[in-house]
Amino acid sequence: MTHLKQLISEFKASIEKDLELLCQTTEQKLQENQIDSLRRRNQALLDYSPVCHKIVDFDFNLQYMSDSGFKMLNIDDNIEVYGKPYPFYFFPEAFKKAMIENLKMVRETGEATTLEALTNDIEGNDVWLDSSLIPVFDEEGKIDLITVVSDDITQRKQEEKGKELIETQLQQSRKWNRLVNWPAVLPMISTTCWG
């Protein structure tokens, strides 16, 4: 009977151990599924976001760029950009200099910053970018990567420029109106135009 109790006890312990292992495996599989689901959701957010998401490493080499970035900058899928320096070679020097200064500042301070500047796409067309540069920290609290999120604000800048032009023309028109003595000019125009 003692031998039977020992066998039952061992069998019970074995079942408990197997159940614990099964629960751990199920929990681990559930966590893996949740992580995979989050990864797919995040990838969909990046792929279909209207803004360009870029990830650069500590040496400012591009590790990732969302589809909207390729479209925004007219970069063909065949052009290799990953592992290459960011900002891109086809950007104007003024933009490259400003972006590198801001990337260095994020790397040195660990604080996010912004940059609004004119650059161009690979075909040389003007593109205004409003960029946020955000540090990404590793488990030890050190900067591992920098995320650069850029919004194409070219249309807004063109509209602002058009508005400024209209305002300038309106001011010139008002100035002209103040300079001309219309009561004296109108009779001359009437006589000249209508006899």
C-alpha positions, 0 to 999 in steps of 0.5 A: 500500500505504501508503494501504491501511495508513492506511485500515486504521489509520483504520478500526481507530481508528474501530472502537475509538472506536465500541466505546469509545462503545458500552461507555460507553453500555452502562455508562451504561445499566447504571448508570441501570438500577441507579439506577432499581432502587434508587429503586424498591426504596427507594420500596417500603421507604418505602411499605410501612414501618410507620413514618412517613418524612417529609422536610422542607427547610431551612425545615421545609416538608414535601417527602415523607411516606410512606403510613404517615404519612398513615394514622397521622395520618388525613390524607385524600389530598385534603389538600395537605401538601407544601410546607406547614410541618411540624409540621402545623397540627393538632398541639398547640402543645406538640408543635409547639414541641418538634419545631421546637426539635429540627429547629432543633438538627439544622439547627444542629448537623448531629447526629441527635436523637430526640423522644418526645411526645404529639400528635394526628391530624387528627381530634384522636385522641391519637397518641404518636410516637417520632421520630428526626430525621436530617440529610441532607447534600449533596455539599458536606457541608452540610445539605440536608434533614432526615428525620423517622422517626416510630413510632406508640407509642400502644399501648405508652403506653396499656399502660404507663398501664394497668400504672401504674394496676394497680400503683397499685391494687395498692399501695393494696390492700396499704396497705388490707390493712396498715391493717385488723386482719383478725383482728378484722374477720373475725368481725364480717363473719361474724356480720353476713353469715351470722348 
